[in-house]
Amino acid sequence: MSALLLLIYTGCRLSKILTLRWDYVTSHHLELQGSKTGRRRIPLSRMDSTTQITVRPRATDIIGAVAYTGMSRATLYAEMKKGALKFVKIGGATRLEYNELDRWFDEKSKEVAA
């Protein structure tokens, strides 16, 4: 349903909406990368409060990373230990940035496809 609403409210092409990443979305606009004219900012001001996109937090804990990637805790911890998956320790808490999880997952997907 969200993709349909974004199509209606932004006028973007379906391919742009389907390839959106969370780091392209703010509460006020979409930052589309790689358009013909370079980076493009599309305001979301026409959307009312019931259709606003919720901006996710910058990072998550290991439980959130498991839910986000579908990978096991053991796999994520092993990748962190190898240095393949970057993380931040804040106090006693381990945090993984969503951008890093996306990068790592894309890299793993390419390895499987090769």
N, C-alpha and C positions, 0 to 999 in steps of 0.2 A: 504494500500500500504506500509506503514512503517513497518508493521510486516513482510511482504514478503521480503522487502529489508534487514531487520535485519536477517532473516533466511538465505538469500543468503550470506551476508557479514560476518556473525559470525559463521555459522555452528551450531548454538544452536538448541536444540530441540524446537518444537513448543510450548510445555507446558511451557518452560522457557520464551519464548518471550511473550506469552499471559499473563503471570503473572508478567511481569516486572512492577516496580513502578518507578516513576520519580526520587526518591532518589537513585536508582540503576544506573542512567544514568549520565555520564559526557560527555563533548564534545570530549573526547579522548577514553573512554572505558566504558564497562558495568561491574558493580560489581554484579555478581550473587551470591545470598545467598543460603545456604543449599544444595550445590551440594555434591556428594558423597565424594569428597576430600576436603570439606570445601568451604570457599569463593573462588570464581574464577573471575579473571579479564580478560575480553576479549577486546583486542584493536579494535578500530574502524578506525585505520589508513588506511585500505584498501578502505574505503569509500571516494569518492571524495567530493569536497565542495558542490556539488548540492545535495548530499544525507546525509549530516551531520545532526545529531539530534540536535534540538535546546533545550538547557537546560533551564528549566523554572526558574523563580525567586524563592527564598526561601519562600516568603510569599505573600499574596494578601490582598486587602482590602475587605470590606464586599460585595461589588458588584461582585468582582471576586469570592468570596466564594459562593455566590448565584449561579453564572453561573457554577462553578466547581461541586457543590454538587446537584444542582437542587432543593434545599430547599429554602423556603422563608426567607426574611430578618427577619421577626418576629420570625420564628423558630430558626434561628441562634442566634439572640439576646437573646431569652429566654434561650437557652442552655448555652450561655456565662454567663448570669446572675446567672444560677444555679451552674456554675462552672464545668459543664460537657464538655464544649468546651473552651480550653485555648486560650487566645489571648494576644497580646502585644499592649500597647499604646505607640506610639512614637510621642511626641508632642501632637497634637490633633487628630492624625490619629490612627485608629484601624487596626491592622494587624493580620492575621491568617496564621500560617504556614501550608503549604500543608501537611506535615507529620501529623500534629495534625488533620487536616480535614479528612485525610485518616483514622487515628485511630478512631476518633469519628464516622465516617460513618460506618466503619467496626463493631464497637460496637453496633450501632443502628441496623444494619442489623442482627446481632446475636440475639438481643432482639426480633425483629420481627419474626425471624425463630423459636424461642423457644416457 
